[in-house]
Amino acid sequence: MALKFETTTGTPLLIHGRMRDGSQLPFGAQVVDGRDNEVGIVGQAGQVFVRRANDEAPTLRVILSEDSRCVLDLPPDAAGTGEERIRTLDAVCREEATPLAGIR
């Protein structure tokens, strides 16, 4: 008997993220998309692994604390063609002044 699972499809991205001052993103920080869906967490050395669909906005938000987050602006072609195995890119997380809307 085959089981069906909903999965996320898209180009896998390995993002080497850092703060504007050059420091690493905090290990274990939650990463959300433009709709506030959790799409990953920050791993060792500030790395973030996510899958991006071609129709998604090229930004991710990193939850730094209960009342602070920053935005990773990805290049417009970040989703690529979908044929890449894993796409690697660097991104700087800029502070966002907007208060969190119910994200924990």
Secondary structure, DSSP 8 states (H G I E B T S, - for coil): ---------SEEEEEEEEETTS-B--TT-EEE-TT--EEEEB-GGGEEEEEE-TTS-SEEEEEEETTEEEEEE--TTTTTTS--S-EEEEEEEEEE-S--SS--
